[in-house]
C-alpha cells in the first residue's frame, strides 16, 4: 500500500530542495550582511507559551499533544514566543541590541490553500532592546534588501505601512474607548480581506454608533498621513510614521513603501509601527509582515524591553518568484567527474575522486565502467566542469583532462595535477 504525504505538507525531491535552498540561502546571506545573528529553538514548546501570546483559541490552530508525563505541548506555529522565552532566560547577559534571525520549520493546523500550507519555512528577523524608529526602519530595509536582491522591483511588490500608535490616537479622538481597541483592531485587520459590504457589516457589530463608524471608514479610506492629520488632528501621533518614511527614503527603499491605514495586523501584541508586504498586482496573500511589539517579553515574565521584527514565509514568496521568472535554484554541479575506460581502472578512479574531495573539490564517478561515451554523458548530466579520463596513459603516470565546456582535452602528469587540481 502506497502512503501519500500528509495533506498540506511537501516532499522535497532534489529539484524542490534546490528551490528551498535558493530561498533560504538568500535569507541567511542578507540577514548576516545586515548584522543579524542566527538562532533556533525546539520544534515543540509548552502549549501555554503560544496561549500567552495569542489566547486560548490558538490551540485549535496548531498541532498539540499531551506527552507521557501529562504535559501539554505544541509543535511551533511561529517562533516569536520561543524568541521571547530565550531572550528572557539570558536577559542580563545578552549584549544589546539583540539582532537575531531564524529560519524555522513551522506547522499550523490550517486548511491548505494556495500559498498556505500546514508545514512551511519562515524567515524571522528581530531587533530587541532599541526604542527608536530606526530599528523599525532597519528591519523593513532588511526585508526589502532580500526581495530586491531576488529581483523584485517596486513594480512587483509594496510594503504597506501604518502604526498602532497612530490608530489608537485617532480612534481616541473619534471617541472610542481604549478597552474597545483590541476588538476593533481585529475587525479593521479584515478590511482588505472582505468585500466592502461584508466589512461594513462586521464593523457595525463591533461599533454600533453610526457617526463613529463613519469616521472610522473615513480613516480607513485616507490616502496619506497628511490627510489623516488634517481630518483628525491628534497632534504628535504622526511624528514616528513621518520619521520612518524619511529614514526609508534615506535608505533608498522608499519607492517600495506606501502608507496604508488599513494595515492593522490582527494580533493584539503589536504596539507601534506595523506593516505587510504584498505583490503590487494584489493577486496573492501577504508575502510577510511585522511590526513593533514592545510588551511581548514582559508578557512572558521578563522586563519591559522594546522589540520589533517581521516574518516572511516561503510559500507565497516562492509562488511570486516563480511567476516573475526569478526562481534560479543552483543545479547540481561537479568540479570533476572521474571516468575510466574499463573495470581495471575503477579502483584508481575511486582513489582519485576521494583525493579530490579531500582537497575541497566536488568530485564523482560512475559505479559501473560501461562505455566511455556513457560516462561522459553522465559527466555532462552532472554539470561537471571537467572530466578526468583514466586509461592506459595512467601507466605512464598521466591523465586525460577534458574541459566539458569547450571539449578540449590535454594530457597531464598525475602528480602535477594533484599538487594543484583547481588550476586545471
Beta strands, then each sheet from edge to edge (+ up, - down):
strand 1: 37-38
strand 2: 44-46
strand 3: 64-66
strand 4: 72-75
strand 5: 98-107
strand 6: 119-128
strand 7: 157-163
strand 8: 257-259
strand 9: 273-279
strand 10: 288-292
strand 11: 307-313
strand 12: 334-340
strand 13: 363-365
strand 14: 384-390
strand 15: 398-403
strand 16: 409-413
sheet 1: 1+ 5+ 6- 11+ 10- 9+ 7- 8-
sheet 2: 2+ 4- 3+
sheet 3: 13+ 12+ 14+ 15- 16+
end
